[in-house]
Amino acid sequence: MTELLNNVAMGMNLLLQWEILFAAAGGVMVGLVMGAIPGLSDIIAICLMVPFTFYLNPIAGIAMLMGLSKGANFGGAIPAILFNIPGTPQAAITAFDGYPLSKQGKAGKALKTALYSSCIADGISDCVLFFFAAPVAMAAIMIGPTEHAAVVIFALTLISITSVTGPIIGICSTLLGLLLSCIGADPLTGAPRLAFGSTELSAGVNIVPMALGFFVVSEIIWQICIDRRNGSSQKVIHTAQQLKDQDHSFSFAEFKQCAPAIARGTIIGSAIGALPGIGTTVGAYLNYVATKRASKHPEKFGHGALEGIAAAEAGNNACNGPNLIPLITLGIPGNLAAALILGAFTMQGLTPGPMFMEQQAPLLYAIFIVLFFSNFFTLGFGAFFTKVIRKMVYVPKSYVYAAVLIFALVGTYIVNNNSFDLYFTFGFSILGVLCRKGGIPMIPLLIAYILGPSLELKIRQTLDLYANDFTIFFIKPISCTFLILSLSITIYIILHRSFGKKILK
């Protein structure tokens, strides 16, 4: 306990810099705006800002990215409630009850319900991160390279088989990501691999141009193709709707009514967030279903139930804090946003993993503290932005695409001041478009690309220690357990999706 208090005190000292709180506040503001514009998700926001964090100190840079994620998570609910157009995928659950309530002239009430539910669940989940990260890190220190490799394989398996396009395609996407991670120097010998005689390729592929091309530029190209095919208007929102709030208050009695949904969502979201590859959308949906089943009036859900909005937002935002536990303690990102934050850590010369908590405890607790206080920024800015941000969704698409593309290209170049990175960005943008066209999920690919070097290094360290004996992975109990779990879950999901439930009875 004394060590914890000392680390917290040192973390507070690190926070006594105006730029850190300014970065967190700025991240929340930008996240709110980008989350509220359909098509500009938290992933795109983080991709665009990662290059600029290189010029900030580690705490400020990470605080800005986490603020972005928090702001965008709530920002996505604004157009979902006002126009039935989710700004982020997870906000689609919020639209179930938010939009019907908005049509009843209660948009202000719906937005306040979403805002308070988001901030409360997010704040409590940050406390979960604060208190559980250290014990998990202590347990992680006890595992060797064999167990670490098995845990990474288990995480990649979960991410692959839970893909919406099916486990087989998800596994193929993961394998492609692992193949791309082999480009560059061998981690042990330093010999170039898959470089094809190119000096630039022998240095490997930086995560920033890859992420920007894969998720940002490809998204712009894809949206332009959709607009041309559908002949849609040049506005982000096609139907203007006059919203005249008749009831925008959110009373304490209504808060008490929503409290069980918020509490339930905090528990479900925290549990979901700690599991790699599940995602915030699942947390929102599971809590929505659980709240509807527990309600005395389930018939109101889908027609403007406040508990439905609270359930979706609480289940969604409660994933944020625990989602960082596997990232910080094991170096395994739980979702795409965490993978990009892992890339930002790496750019700052920091390597999350079992020893990270011990070596950088004050820095981590400073990040935990600023993460918690970012919820107050979300609360304050969110209350203001809900009144004015509805106008942002009427920005012409051409302006949005041009601005995002410029930011993406500038961000690509400034990381290494190398124009060759622009070719990487365009190359991965084409690959991203092809993946979208072919229905190949991109999240398993990127996370596999990030975890690939760590997985390879741990496997080769294990083989060096045990004379190239692969059976050691099945002899050690921890590694054997995770490998059997990976195989069992994969077989179950494939059989379930291929043959239905009958074969499993």
N, C-alpha and C positions, 0 to 999 in steps of 0.2 A: 504493500500500500504506500509506503514511504517513497519507493522508487517511482511509482505512478505519479504521486504528487510532485516529485522533483521534475519529472519529465513534462508534466503539465505546466509547471512554473517556468521551465526553460522555454517551452513552446510559446507561452504567453509573452515572454521577452522577445522572441523572434517576431511576434506579431506587432510590435511597437514600431511599425513603419507604415506610413500613410499609403505607400504604393500597394501594399497587400490588400487592405480593405478596399482601396479604390479599384484594384483589379477584380476583386470578387464582385463588387457592386456593378462595375462595368460589364462583367460577364453575365450577370443576371439580366441587366437591361437589354443587352444584345440578344440573349437567349429568348427573352420575352417577345421581342420583335420578330425574330426569325422563326420562332415556334408558331407565332400567330399567322404567318404567311404560309398558306398551304403549299407544300412542295419543298419548303426550307425547314428541314427537321433539325433536331439537336445534333445529329450526325454530321450534317453539312456544316452547321455552325462550328462544331469542334474541329472538323477538317480544315476549315478556313482559318481558324485562329491558332492552331498548333504551331505553324511556322513562326508566328510573332512571339510566342512564349519563350522562344530560344533567347530573346534579348531581355527577358525578365529574370529575376532571381527565382529559384525553384518553387518557393512557397507561393509567390505572386502568380507565376505561370500556371501552376496546378490549380490554384484558387480560382483563377479566371475561367479555366476550362470546366471546373466543377460548377461554378456559378452559371456558366452557359447551359450546362445540362439541366440544372434546376430550373432556370428561367424558361427554357424551351419546353420542359415537361409540362409546366403549367400553361405556357403560352399556347400550346397546341389545343388546349381546351377552349380557348376564346372563340375561334371561328367554328369549332364544333358546336358550341352552345348557340352562337348568334346565327350561323348560316347552315348548320348541319354539314359542314365541310371540315373534317378533322385536320388540324395543322400538323399533327404527328400521328403515327399509326395507333399508339395506345389511347389517343383521345377519341377514337371511334367508339369506345365503350361509353365515354362521357356523353356523347351525342345521343345515346338511346333515350335519356331522360332530359338532358340539357336543352335540346332543340325544341321538344314539345313544350317545355316550361317557358322557353323564350317566346314561342308563338302565343302563349297565354298572356303575354305582356309582363312576364316576370324574369326577364333576362338578367337584371341586376341581382335578383335573389339567387339565380342559378350560378352566376359568376362568383358571387361571394361564397356560396356553398363549396364550389370547386376550389377557390383560393384557400379558404380556411382548412378544408380537408387535406389539401396538398401539403400545406406548410406544417400542420400538426403531425401528419404521418411521416413526412420527410424528416422533421426534427427528431422524432422518437427513433426513427431508423438510424439516424446519425449517432444517437446515444448507443444503439446496439453495436455499431462499428467501433465506437470509442471504448466500450468495455470488453468486447469479445475479440478484438484484433490481437491484443497481446497474448491471451491464452492460446489462441490458434497458432500464433507465431512461435510460441514456446514449444508446442507440440510439433510444429513443422521442422524446427531445428533438429529434432531427434531422428528425422528420416534421412537416409542417404540417397545417392544418385539412383539406385535401383527403384526405391519407393517413389522418388520424385518423378522419374520417367513414367511409372505406372499411373500416377495421379494425372499427369499431363495427357496420357493416352485416354484415361477415363473422361477427362474434361472435353477433349476433342470428340470423343464418341458421343457424349451427350449433345454437344453442339451440332454434330452431323446428323444424328438420327431424329432430332426434334425439328429438323428443317421442314418448312411448310410444303415443300415440293416433294418430300418423300426421303426416306433414309438412304436409298441407293444414290440418288443425285447428291444428297448432302455429303455422303462419304466421298464421292468423286470430287466434289468441290474442295473438301478438306485435303485430299491427296494432291490436287493441283496446287493448293497453297503450300503444302510441304515441299513440293517440287520447286516452286518459285523461291522458297527460303534457302534452297541449296545454291542459288546463284551467288557467286562471290568467293571469298577465300575460305578454305577449309579451316574450321575452328581450332584444330589441333596442329596441323602441319603448315597452314598458311598458303597452300597451293591453290591457284585459281580453279574454279569449277564452273562449268556451263557459261564461260565467258566468251567463247568463240573468238578468241584473240583480241577482244575489245578491252582496252584499259579501263573504260568506264564501268563495264559489266564486272570486271574482276574485283571492283570495290564493293559490289553488291548493290541492291536496290534500296534506297532510302524509303522509309515508311511514309513520309509526307507526300512526295510525288505520286506514290502508289495510291494512297488513300484519296488524294484530291482527284486524280484521274478516274479512279474506280467508282467513287461515290458522288463526286460533285460534277465534273465535266460530263461524265456519262449520263447523269441525271438530266442535265440541261439538254443534251442531244436527244435523249429519250422523250422528254416533255415536248420539245419542238416537233419531233416526229408525230407524237400523238395529236398535237394541236393541228398540224397540217392535215392529218388523216381525218380528223373529226370536224375540221373547219370551225373550231371554237373561236370565241371572241378573244381579243387581246387582253382581257381583264382576268385577274386571278379569280375573282368572283363574278359569275355571269349574271346573277339575278340580284339586283339591288332590292333591299327590303327595309322599309321604314319601321324602326323598332321604337315603340312608345311604351316605356315601362309604366305599368300601373302599380306594380308592387316590387320595389327593389330592396326592401329591408330584409335582414336576416336576424331573426329574434333569438334570444337565449333558449326559448322553448323549442324552436326549430333545431338549434344546435344540439340540445339534449336528445332530440328525436334522431339526429344523425350520428350521435356519439357511438352507439354500438357498431354501426357500419365502419366508422373511422377506426375504432379499436380492432375490429376484426380484420380490416384491411391492413393495418399496421403489422399484425401478426402474420397474416398470409403473405403480404408483400415482402416482409423481412426474410421469411423462410425461402420464398421464391428467389429473392435477390442474391442469397448466399450460394445458390446453385448455378454453376456455369451454364450459359447457353439457353436458359429458359426465357428470360426477357420480361420487360415491364408490362407488355400487352397481356401476357398470361396472368400476371398478378392482378391486373385490373379486371379481367374477365372472371377469374375464379372468385374474387371477392364479390363481384356483382351477382354472380349466381348464388353464392352462399348467403348473401344479404337478402336476396329475393326469396330464397327458401325459408329464411328465418323470419321474414316479415309477416305481420298479421294481415297485411293488405297487399299480397303479391300482385293483384290485378292492377295496381296503380303503376307498377314498373313498366316503363316504355311509354308512359303517358304524362311524364313530368314529376316523378317521385324524387324528392330531395335526397332520400337515402340512396337512390340509384346513382346520383351524381357523386355523393360523398363516397360511396363504395368504390366506384371506378377510379376516382382521383386518389383516394387513400391507398388502394391496392397497387396503383401505378407508381406513386411517388415513394412508397415505403420500400421499394426495391433499391433505391439509390444508395443508401448507406451500406447495407450488408453486401451489395454488389462489389464493393471495394475490398471486402475481407479476403477472398481468394486472390485478388490482384496483389495486395500488399504482402500477404503472408506466404503465398506460393508462387507469385509471379504469373498467375493464370487469370486472364481477364474474363469476367463473367458474361459480358456482352460486347457489342461493337464499340459503344462509348468508352467502356473500360479499356478496350484494346487500344483505342486512340490515346487515352490518357497514359497507358503504359508506354506508348511511343514517345509521349512528351517527357515522361520520367527518364527514358533512355537518352533523349536529346540533352537532358540536363546532367548526364553522367551518373544517374541514379539507377540502380538495378533492384527492383522489388523482388522479394523472395524471402526465404526463411530467416536470413541474417539481417534483413533490411530493418526490421523492428528493433533489433538490438543495436545496430550501428548508427541508425538515424532516428532514434526515438524522439528527441526534441522536435526535429523537423516534421515528423509524422503527426505528432500531437498538435503542432501548430496548424497543420493542414486539417486535422479533425475539428479543431476549434473554429477555424474560419469556415469550414464546411457547415458547422452548426449555425453560426451567425449569418450565413448566407440566406438562411430561411427567413430571417427578418427583412433582408433586402427584398426577397421575393414577395413577402407580405406587403411591404410598403410600396414598392414599385408596381406590384400587381394590382393593388387597389387603385392606383393612379392610371395605370395603363388600360385597365378594363373600360375606362371612360372614353379614351381617345384612340385606342389601338384598332378599333373596328375600321377606321378609315385606311389603315395600312393595307388591308386586304384588297383595296381597289387600285393598288399600284399596277400599272401596265406590266404584263409579263416580260415584254422586251427589255424594259428598264431593269427588272429584277435579274434576268438572265445575264445581261451585259455586266452589271455590277458584280454578280457572283463570279462570273468567268474572269474578270479582271483581278479580283481578290485571289482566286485560285492560282492564276499564273504568277502573280507577284509573290504569293506565299511559297510557291514551288521554287522560284529562283532564289529567294533570299536565304533559304536554309543553308545551301552550300555555295551560293554565288556561282552556280554552274549552269550554263544554258542547256547542257545535255539532259538535266533533270526535266526540262520541258518536253523532251522527246519521250521520257518515261511517262510523264503525265498523259500525253496524247495517246501513247501506246496502251496504257491501262484504261484510258477512257473508251477506246475501241473494244478492249476485252470486256469492260463493264457492260457496254451496249450488247455485245454478243451474249453475255451471260443473262441479261434481262430477256433478250429475244428467245434464248433457249430454255428459260426457266431455271437457270442454275443459280442457287443462292450464293450471295457474295459474302455474307457474314462468316460462314465456316472457312472460306478461302482466306480472308484477311486474318482471322484469329489463328489459323494454322500457319500462315506465313510468319506471324509474330512469334508463335511458340515453337516453330520448327527448329531454330538454332539451339534453343534450350533443350528440347527433346533429344536432338542428335547428340549434343554434348553429354547429357546424362547417360544415354545408352552406351556411348563409346567409353565413358569413364567406368561404367559397370563392367563392360567386356574386358577392359584393361585390368581391372581389379581381380576378375575371376577367370582369366585365361580364355577369353572368348567363349565362355560357357553360357548359352542363352537360357539354359534350364534354371539359372539362379533366379530369374524373374518369377518362376513358379515354385521355388523352394522357400523364398522369404514370404512370410505370411501376409504382410501388408500389401506388397506388390502383387502377390497372387490373388488376393481378395479383389483389388481394383481391376485386374485384368479379367477375372472371371465375371465380375459385374459388367464390365464393358462388353464382353462377348454375349452374356445372357441378355442384356438389355437390347443389344443389336438384333439378336435372333428373334426375340419377342416382338419387337416393333416391326421387323420385316415380315414375319408370319402374320401378324395382326393386320397389317396393311394389305398384304398380298392375298390372303385367304379368308380374312374376316374372323369373327370371334368363334366360329364353329370348331375350327381346328384346335383352338386353345382350350376347349372345354374337356 
